[in-house]
Amino acid sequence: MMMNSSTKFIFAISAILRLLTSFALSTDFLTQVFGLGILPAIRASILDPVHTWDHLEEACFLLKNKVSIWGDDEYRSGYHAIYAPGSRIVAPPLVVAFLGEMFAPLKSSNSLLWIVQRLLLLLADGVGAYCIYQIGKRVYEMENDSIEAEIERDTKICEKMNPKLSVVPEKLRPVRGWIFGLSNQVLDEVVVDETSSADVNGNADGKEQQSNGKHSTNLDQSSSSRQHLKREPILTLEQVPLLVSLLYFSNPVSMIANSTGSLRSIWDAFALTSLYYATKQSSTISKEGIPIKVKSVSSTATFLAIATYVDVGYAMFLVPILLWRGMLRGYQQKSSLKHQRGQHNDWKAVLSLYLCYLIGLHCLASLLVGGNSNEYKSVMIQTMLPNVAFVDQDQSGSVPGPSMGLHWYFFVQIFDRFRSYFTIFVSGVPAMFVIPLTIRLYRCPSVLAAAFQLLWAVFRPTTTIHTLTLGLLLAMLNPRTIARMRNASLISLFAVPVPILLFITFHRMWLVTGNGNPNYIFFQCFAYGLFVSTITLDFISATVKRDKVLRMVEKGDTIVKQDDDDKVEDVPKSNGKLFEMDGNGAESNGDMNKSSDEPEEEEQPKEQPNVVF
């Protein structure tokens, strides 16, 4: 990663802030300042309770001690004790073996264990920041060779020669394209010419004031001129990946999550590493100028299989990975990408290896647990289902505590006989979006990755802010989509912290001080879900608009309704087709072979339609 001195300074300061945040949240500092219950409230909004160090310590405790079950004369030991009915352990066996038992010898020194755990999480975030930078850089390079980028370059060339002639009409451009240096809708301002105004006023003083209304109108038209606003870009497309990488490593949500014992950064690092290998080019050029094939199939499948083994929700990244690796490439060659050099076409191999590795991990886990296949099937249900569905923790009917989602509130409000229906229906809602979005947005795998993560941030059983942060950062890797988003998304983005802070406040009021109730928290969760849904839907809608404009330009059908002040003076040419438009933007049947060098004809009668070229 190419970094200047200021970027390195920001990363260093972020690392120091992470360690200081970990120290502050691991002591009684916040409790002394805000009172009892503030740390559990913060954890409820940021952490997934089944993906924490505390959860692994509980599993290790059951692993070392025998467990007895009510009504059973035998004691369970080993991994049978971890996944005994009522244990509430969701961590998979291999995670307990590698992360849980690996740090068991360090428990004699709590300070050393704390330091090692925080350094591991810091390393995971560093790996994630590097991977997300490389992913964004490669996405930019792939889009820079696409037809969409060529259309943007042609549009800028046409604007320099004649603003009225453009490949993409002004009304089809994004309003905020200037932020990233893209072609955008031009904003006009009226500039008053003081010299001409003074001359006109001086001449008017020596004359009689006749027809004052008509004279003032002519004065306004003669003393004013329309001038285009030219705004300098805030960011270039090349700077976006570095900015996203900085935000990934420096955002306070990730700092607080790691400080309170979240393991989500490690699983995100595995998923981002899989995307990192999925976006690598198929070949590179050596120093001698010889093309060398880059092997990344096995790495892509391995890291995604590990992330999916820990949390089944990461399987959603399989679709964009397969698109990057060549699935639906035949359709993309015809309509999306012009240059396919360095692209893969091995999605079948990636899919096969992914399934093999995932099955292999479960086979190793079954050997570790022991017993027959039915026993491990119950272990799989206990470790996989809570990650995709809101279910009872045990047979007593207890459920996970409040989170930023709405599942916990609806689950306790419905009758017991409807809970199975609720679980199946709500858990299946995210899966309903996969196929339609893939069919519509297969040209943009990076958009699909961000959209799936944002949807999962709304519908996952235990909704956390940490999940939302990754979705927003993946969305930022698509500046051409962000440029078309509306003001509602910007308002929702700045409004999200309000329900989060109120959730923390009301969580403490309900469960600690006793002067609140769950309805207070429910309305904050509802507002949070509403804001996140607004951002997600607007992000998907902006991508559809972007794809629609690209399809229109490819077909040559870019005729839009023009205002009276924006009439086209010449015939625009796009993709070898000529278009004629009248004052209302409708296509006309005028003479298209008429030369521009011929003298102007006399004015047609009023009953003839006025054709504007």
C-alpha positions in Angstrom: 0.0 0.0 0.0 1.5 3.3 -1.1 1.2 5.7 1.8 2.6 9.1 2.4 3.7 10.5 5.8 0.3 11.8 6.8 -1.4 8.5 6.1 1.1 6.6 8.2 0.6 9.2 10.9 -3.1 8.6 10.9 -2.7 4.8 11.1 -0.2 5.2 14.0 -2.6 7.5 15.9 -5.5 5.1 15.3 -3.4 2.2 16.7 -2.6 4.2 19.8 -6.3 5.2 20.2 -7.3 1.6 19.9 -5.1 0.6 22.8 -6.2 3.5 24.9 -9.8 2.7 24.2 -9.2 -0.9 25.2 -7.7 0.2 28.5 -10.5 2.7 29.2 -13.3 0.2 28.5 -11.6 -2.7 30.4 -11.5 -0.7 33.7 -14.1 1.0 35.8 -13.6 4.3 34.1 -16.9 4.5 32.2 -18.8 2.9 35.1 -17.5 5.7 37.4 -18.4 8.4 35.0 -21.8 7.2 33.7 -22.9 4.8 36.4 -23.6 1.1 36.6 -25.0 -0.6 33.5 -23.3 1.6 30.9 -20.9 -1.1 29.7 -23.6 -3.8 29.2 -25.6 -1.2 27.2 -22.7 -0.4 24.9 -22.0 -4.1 24.4 -25.7 -4.8 23.5 -25.5 -2.2 20.7 -22.1 -3.2 19.3 -21.5 -6.9 20.2 -22.9 -10.2 19.1 -22.9 -12.1 22.4 -22.0 -15.4 20.7 -18.9 -14.0 19.1 -16.9 -12.7 22.0 -14.0 -13.8 24.2 -16.3 -14.3 27.1 -18.3 -16.8 25.2 -15.2 -18.8 24.3 -14.1 -18.7 28.0 -17.4 -20.1 29.0 -17.0 -22.9 26.4 -13.5 -23.7 27.7 -14.9 -23.8 31.3 -17.4 -26.5 30.2 -14.7 -28.3 28.3 -12.6 -28.8 31.4 -15.4 -29.7 33.8 -18.0 -32.4 33.6 -21.6 -31.4 33.1 -24.6 -33.3 34.3 -28.0 -33.0 32.7 -31.3 -33.1 34.7 -32.8 -36.6 34.5 -29.5 -38.1 33.1 -27.4 -40.3 35.4 -24.3 -39.8 33.3 -21.8 -36.9 33.3 -20.8 -35.4 30.0 -17.2 -34.3 29.5 -15.1 -32.9 26.7 -16.9 -31.4 23.7 -20.1 -33.4 24.6 -20.2 -31.1 27.7 -19.9 -27.9 25.6 -22.9 -28.7 23.4 -25.1 -30.4 26.0 -28.7 -29.2 26.1 -29.0 -25.9 27.9 -25.3 -25.0 27.6 -26.1 -22.1 25.2 -22.7 -22.4 23.5 -22.8 -21.3 19.8 -19.1 -21.2 19.1 -18.1 -24.0 16.6 -15.8 -26.8 17.9 -12.8 -25.7 15.8 -13.1 -22.2 17.0 -13.1 -23.4 20.6 -10.1 -25.6 19.9 -8.0 -23.0 18.2 -8.9 -19.7 19.8 -10.2 -21.0 23.2 -7.7 -23.6 24.1 -4.8 -21.8 22.5 -5.1 -19.0 25.1 -5.9 -21.2 28.0 -2.2 -21.3 29.3 -2.3 -17.5 29.5 -5.1 -17.3 31.9 -2.7 -17.5 34.8 -1.7 -13.9 33.8 -4.7 -11.8 33.1 -2.7 -8.8 31.9 -0.7 -10.9 29.4 -3.9 -12.5 28.1 -5.5 -9.1 27.7 -2.5 -7.8 25.7 -2.4 -10.8 23.4 -6.1 -10.7 22.7 -6.0 -7.0 21.9 -3.0 -7.3 19.7 -4.7 -10.1 17.8 -7.7 -8.0 17.1 -5.5 -5.1 16.2 -3.7 -7.3 13.6 -7.1 -8.5 12.3 -8.2 -4.9 11.7 -4.9 -4.1 10.0 -5.3 -7.1 7.6 -8.9 -6.0 6.9 -7.8 -2.4 6.2 -5.1 -3.6 3.8 -7.5 -6.0 2.0 -10.3 -3.4 1.6 -7.8 -1.0 0.1 -6.6 -3.6 -2.4 -10.2 -4.6 -3.2 -11.2 -0.9 -3.8 -8.1 -0.4 -6.0 -8.9 -3.4 -8.1 -12.5 -2.4 -8.5 -11.4 1.0 -9.7 -9.1 -0.5 -12.2 -11.8 -2.9 -13.5 -14.3 -0.1 -13.8 -11.7 2.2 -15.4 -11.6 -0.3 -18.4 -15.3 -0.6 -18.7 -17.6 1.0 -21.2 -19.1 3.2 -18.5 -15.7 4.9 -17.9 -15.2 5.4 -21.7 -18.6 7.1 -21.9 -17.6 9.4 -19.0 -14.4 10.3 -20.8 -16.2 10.9 -24.1 -18.8 13.1 -22.2 -16.1 15.3 -20.8 -14.5 15.7 -24.2 -17.8 16.7 -25.7 -18.3 19.2 -22.9 -15.1 21.0 -23.8 -15.9 21.2 -27.5 -19.6 22.0 -27.2 -21.6 21.7 -23.9 -24.8 21.1 -25.9 -23.3 18.0 -27.5 -22.8 15.2 -25.1 -22.9 11.4 -25.1 -24.8 11.4 -21.8 -27.5 14.1 -21.6 -27.2 16.5 -18.7 -30.4 15.3 -17.1 -29.1 11.7 -17.0 -25.9 12.6 -15.1 -25.6 12.4 -11.3 -26.1 15.6 -9.4 -23.2 15.0 -7.1 -20.8 13.6 -9.7 -18.5 16.6 -9.2 -17.5 15.3 -5.8 -15.5 12.5 -7.4 -14.6 14.4 -10.6 -17.3 12.7 -12.7 -19.6 14.4 -15.2 -22.6 15.8 -13.4 -25.7 18.0 -13.9 -24.5 21.6 -14.4 -25.8 24.1 -11.9 -26.5 27.6 -13.3 -26.1 30.9 -11.6 -27.2 34.4 -12.8 -24.3 36.9 -12.9 -25.3 40.6 -13.3 -23.2 42.6 -15.6 -22.9 46.0 -13.8 -21.3 47.8 -16.8 -24.1 47.0 -19.2 -26.6 47.9 -16.5 -25.1 51.3 -16.0 -25.1 52.0 -19.7 -28.7 51.0 -20.1 -29.7 53.1 -17.1 -27.8 56.2 -18.3 -29.5 56.0 -21.7 -32.8 55.4 -20.1 -32.6 58.7 -18.1 -32.6 60.9 -21.2 -35.7 59.2 -22.7 -39.3 59.2 -21.8 -40.4 56.2 -19.8 -42.8 54.4 -22.1 -44.1 50.9 -21.6 -42.3 50.5 -18.2 -43.1 46.8 -17.9 -41.6 45.9 -21.3 -38.5 48.2 -20.7 -37.7 46.5 -17.3 -37.9 43.1 -18.9 -35.5 44.0 -21.6 -33.2 45.6 -19.0 -33.1 42.4 -17.0 -32.3 40.3 -20.0 -29.6 42.6 -21.3 -27.9 43.1 -17.9 -27.7 39.5 -16.9 -25.9 36.4 -18.2 -26.0 32.7 -17.3 -22.8 31.1 -16.3 -22.0 27.5 -15.4 -20.7 26.7 -12.0 -17.5 24.6 -12.1 -16.8 22.9 -8.8 -13.5 21.3 -8.0 -13.8 17.6 -7.0 -13.4 16.8 -3.3 -12.0 13.3 -4.0 -10.7 11.5 -7.0 -11.7 8.0 -7.8 -8.1 6.8 -7.1 -8.3 8.3 -3.5 -11.5 6.5 -2.5 -9.8 3.1 -1.6 -7.3 4.7 0.7 -10.0 6.8 2.4 -12.1 3.6 3.0 -9.1 1.8 4.4 -8.4 4.6 6.8 -12.0 4.7 7.9 -12.0 0.9 8.4 -9.0 1.1 10.7 -9.9 4.3 12.4 -13.6 4.2 13.0 -14.6 4.3 16.7 -17.2 1.5 16.3 -14.5 -1.0 15.5 -12.3 0.3 18.4 -15.1 0.0 20.9 -16.1 -3.5 19.6 -12.5 -4.8 20.0 -12.2 -3.2 23.4 -15.3 -4.9 24.7 -14.2 -8.4 23.5 -15.8 -8.8 20.0 -14.4 -11.4 17.7 -16.2 -10.0 14.7 -13.0 -8.3 13.4 -11.3 -11.6 12.9 -14.2 -13.1 11.0 -14.5 -9.9 8.8 -10.8 -10.2 8.1 -11.3 -13.7 6.8 -14.1 -12.6 4.5 -12.2 -9.6 3.2 -9.2 -11.7 2.6 -11.3 -14.0 0.4 -12.6 -10.9 -1.5 -8.9 -9.8 -1.8 -7.9 -13.0 -3.5 -11.1 -13.1 -5.6 -10.3 -9.7 -7.2 -6.7 -10.5 -8.1 -5.8 -10.6 -11.8 -5.4 -14.0 -13.4 -1.9 -13.2 -14.7 0.9 -10.7 -14.1 4.0 -9.6 -16.0 7.4 -10.5 -14.7 10.5 -8.3 -15.0 11.5 -10.2 -18.1 8.1 -9.4 -19.7 6.8 -12.9 -19.4 3.2 -13.4 -18.3 2.9 -15.4 -15.1 -0.4 -17.0 -14.0 -1.5 -16.0 -10.5 -3.0 -18.8 -8.5 -5.8 -17.6 -6.2 -8.5 -20.2 -6.5 -7.6 -22.1 -3.5 -7.0 -19.1 -1.3 -10.4 -17.5 -2.2 -12.3 -20.7 -1.4 -10.3 -21.4 1.8 -10.8 -18.1 3.5 -14.5 -17.9 2.6 -15.0 -21.4 3.8 -13.5 -20.5 7.2 -15.6 -17.4 7.5 -18.8 -19.4 6.6 -17.9 -22.2 9.0 -17.8 -19.6 11.9 -20.9 -17.7 10.7 -23.2 -18.9 7.9 -24.1 -15.3 7.1 -20.8 -14.8 5.3 -22.0 -17.2 2.6 -23.6 -14.1 1.0 -20.2 -13.1 -0.3 -20.1 -16.2 -2.5 -22.3 -14.6 -5.2 -20.1 -11.5 -5.8 -17.0 -13.7 -5.7 -18.3 -16.0 -8.4 -19.2 -13.0 -10.5 -15.7 -11.7 -10.2 -14.4 -15.1 -11.1 -16.3 -15.2 -14.4 -19.9 -16.3 -13.7 -22.2 -14.6 -16.2 -19.1 -13.4 -18.1 -20.7 -14.0 -21.5 -23.4 -11.4 -20.7 -20.9 -9.0 -19.3 -18.7 -9.1 -22.4 -21.6 -8.2 -24.6 -23.0 -5.3 -22.5 -20.6 -4.2 -19.8 -16.9 -4.7 -20.1 -14.9 -3.9 -23.2 -11.6 -5.1 -22.0 -11.4 -8.5 -20.3 -7.7 -8.8 -20.0 -6.5 -10.3 -16.7 -10.0 -11.6 -15.8 -10.7 -15.0 -14.4 -13.1 -17.7 -15.8 -12.8 -20.3 -13.0 -15.9 -19.8 -11.0 -16.8 -23.4 -11.1 -13.4 -24.4 -9.6 -13.9 -21.8 -6.8 -17.4 -23.1 -6.0 -16.3 -26.7 -6.0 -13.3 -26.0 -3.7 -15.4 -23.8 -1.4 -17.9 -26.6 -0.9 -15.2 -29.2 -0.4 -13.3 -27.1 2.1 -16.5 -26.3 4.0 -17.5 -29.9 4.2 -13.9 -30.8 5.3 -14.1 -28.3 8.2 -17.3 -29.9 9.4 -15.7 -33.4 9.1 -12.8 -32.3 11.3 -15.2 -30.8 13.8 -17.2 -34.0 13.9 -14.1 -36.0 14.6 -13.2 -33.6 17.4 -16.7 -33.8 19.0 -17.0 -37.6 18.5 -20.1 -39.7 18.5 -22.3 -40.6 15.7 -23.7 -38.4 12.9 -26.9 -37.6 14.7 -25.0 -36.1 17.6 -23.0 -33.8 15.3 -26.1 -32.9 13.5 -27.5 -31.5 16.8 -24.1 -29.7 17.2 -24.4 -28.1 13.8 -28.0 -26.9 14.6 -26.8 -25.4 17.9 -23.8 -23.6 16.3 -25.3 -22.5 12.9 -29.0 -21.7 13.5 -28.5 -18.8 16.0 -26.4 -16.9 13.4 -29.3 -16.8 10.8 -32.4 -17.1 12.9 -33.7 -15.8 16.2 -34.4 -18.9 18.3 -34.6 -20.0 21.9 -31.4 -20.3 23.7 -32.5 -23.5 25.4 -35.7 -25.4 26.2 -36.6 -23.0 29.0 -37.7 -20.5 26.3 -35.2 -17.8 27.1 -34.0 -15.6 24.2 -31.0 -13.4 23.6 -31.1 -9.9 25.1 -32.0 -6.7 23.4 -30.0 -5.6 20.4 -30.3 -2.9 17.7 -32.7 -5.1 15.7 -36.4 -5.8 16.1 -36.3 -9.6 16.4 -36.0 -9.7 20.2 -39.0 -7.5 20.7 -41.3 -9.3 18.2 -40.2 -12.7 19.5 -41.2 -12.1 23.1 -44.5 -10.5 22.0 -45.9 -13.3 19.9 -47.5 -16.5 21.2 -45.4 -19.7 21.5 -47.3 -21.5 18.8 -46.4 -18.8 16.2 -42.7 -18.6 17.1 -41.7 -21.3 14.5 -43.5 -19.4 11.8 -41.9 -16.2 12.8 -38.4 -17.7 12.9 -38.8 -19.3 9.4 -40.4 -16.2 7.8 -38.1 -13.5 9.2 -35.0 -15.6 8.7 -35.9 -16.3 5.0 -36.5 -12.6 4.2 -32.8 -11.8 3.4 -32.6 -14.8 1.1 -35.4 -13.4 -1.0 -33.2 -10.6 -2.2 -30.3 -12.6 -3.4 -31.6 -13.9 -6.8 -33.4 -10.7 -7.9 -30.5 -8.4 -7.0 -28.0 -10.8 -8.7 -30.1 -10.8 -11.9 -30.4 -7.1 -12.0 -27.0 -6.0 -10.8 -24.7 -8.8 -12.0 -22.5 -6.1 -13.7 -21.5 -4.7 -10.4 -20.2 -7.4 -8.0 -18.8 -4.8 -5.6 -22.3 -3.3 -5.3 -23.8 -6.7 -4.6 -21.3 -7.3 -1.8 -22.2 -4.0 -0.1 -25.9 -4.4 -0.7 -25.9 -7.9 0.9 -24.0 -6.7 3.9 -26.3 -3.7 4.4 -29.4 -6.0 4.1 -27.8 -8.4 6.6 -27.2 -5.5 8.9 -31.0 -5.0 9.1 -32.3 -8.6 9.1 -29.6 -10.5 11.0 -30.9 -12.0 14.3 -28.6 -10.0 16.5 -28.2 -6.7 14.8 -25.1 -4.7 15.7 -23.5 -1.5 14.7 -20.3 -3.3 13.8 -22.1 -5.2 11.0 -23.5 -1.9 9.6 -20.0 -0.3 9.6 -18.6 -2.9 7.2 -21.6 -2.5 4.9 -21.2 1.3 4.7 -17.5 0.9 4.0 -18.1 -1.6 1.2 -20.7 0.8 -0.2 -18.1 3.6 -0.3 -16.0 1.6 -2.8 -18.7 2.4 -5.4 -18.4 6.2 -5.9 -20.4 6.2 -9.1 -23.3 4.8 -7.2 -22.9 7.1 -4.3 -23.0 10.1 -6.7 -26.6 9.2 -7.6 -27.9 8.8 -4.1 -30.5 11.2 -2.8 -30.6 13.6 0.2 -32.6 11.1 2.2 -29.6 8.9 2.5 -27.4 11.7 3.8 -30.0 12.7 6.3 -30.4 9.1 7.5 -26.7 8.6 7.8 -26.4 11.6 10.2 -29.5 10.5 12.0 -28.3 7.0 12.8 -26.3 8.0 15.9 -29.4 9.4 17.6 -31.3 6.1 18.1 -28.0 4.4 19.0 -27.3 6.8 21.8 -30.9 6.6 23.0 -30.8 2.8 22.8 -27.8 2.8 25.2 -29.6 5.3 27.5 -32.9 3.4 27.6 -31.1 0.0 28.0 -29.6 1.2 31.2 -32.9 2.8 32.3 -34.8 -0.4 31.8 -32.4 -3.0 33.1 -30.5 -1.1 35.8 -32.4 1.9 37.2 -35.8 0.4 36.6 -37.5 3.6 35.4 -37.9 2.5 31.8 -39.5 -0.3 29.8 -38.8 -2.3 26.6 -41.1 -0.1 24.5 -38.5 2.7 24.9 -35.9 0.6 23.3 -38.2 -0.8 20.6 -38.9 2.6 19.1 -35.2 3.4 18.9 -34.6 0.0 17.2 -37.4 0.8 14.8 -35.9 4.2 14.0 -32.5 2.6 13.5 -33.9 0.0 11.1 -35.8 2.7 9.2 -32.6 4.8 8.7 -30.5 1.8 7.7 -33.2 0.6 5.3 -33.4 4.0 3.7 -29.7 4.0 3.0 -29.8 0.5 1.7 -32.8 1.0 -0.7 -31.4 4.3 -1.9 -28.0 2.6 -2.6 -29.7 -0.1 -4.6 -31.9 2.4 -6.4 -28.9 4.5 -7.3 -27.2 1.5 -8.8 -30.2 0.7 -10.9 -30.3 4.2 -12.2 -26.6 4.0 -13.0 -27.1 0.7 -14.9 -30.2 2.1 -16.7 -28.2 5.1 -18.0 -25.5 2.8 -19.2 -28.0 0.6 -21.1 -29.6 3.7 -22.7 -26.3 5.0 -24.0 -25.3 1.5 -25.3 -28.6 1.3 -27.2 -28.4 4.9 -28.4 -31.7 5.8 -26.7 -30.7 8.9 -24.7 -33.5 11.2 -25.7 -34.9 13.0 -22.7 -37.3 15.9 -22.3 -35.5 19.2 -22.6 -36.4 22.5 -21.1 -36.9 25.6 -23.3 -33.6 27.1 -22.2 -31.7 23.8 -22.9 -32.6 23.3 -26.5 -30.0 21.5 -28.5 -28.4 23.5 -31.3 -26.7 20.7 -33.1 -27.4 17.0 -33.7 -25.9 14.9 -30.9 -24.2 11.7 -32.0 -23.9 8.6 -29.9 -22.9 5.1 -30.9 -23.3 6.0 -34.6 -26.9 7.2 -34.3 -28.3 10.6 -34.8 -31.1 12.1 -32.8 -33.4 15.0 -33.4 -35.4 16.7 -30.6 -38.0 19.4 -30.6 -38.6 21.8 -27.8 -40.5 19.2 -25.8 -37.7 16.5 -26.2 -39.8 14.3 -28.6 -38.1 12.7 -31.6 -38.9 14.4 -34.8 -38.7 13.4 -38.5 -36.8 16.3 -39.8 -34.2 16.2 -42.7 -31.2 14.6 -41.2 -29.1 15.1 -44.3 -29.2 18.8 -44.2 -25.8 20.4 -44.2 -24.9 23.0 -41.6 -23.2 25.1 -44.3 -26.4 25.9 -46.1 -28.0 29.3 -45.5 -30.8 29.5 -43.1 -34.2 29.2 -44.6 -37.0 31.6 -44.1 -39.1 31.3 -40.9 -41.8 28.7 -41.3 -45.5 29.5 -40.7 -46.6 29.3 -37.1 -48.8 26.2 -37.8 -45.6 24.3 -38.8 -43.9 22.5 -35.9 -40.6 24.1 -34.9 -37.9 21.5 -35.3 -34.7 22.1 -33.3 -31.5 20.2 -34.1 
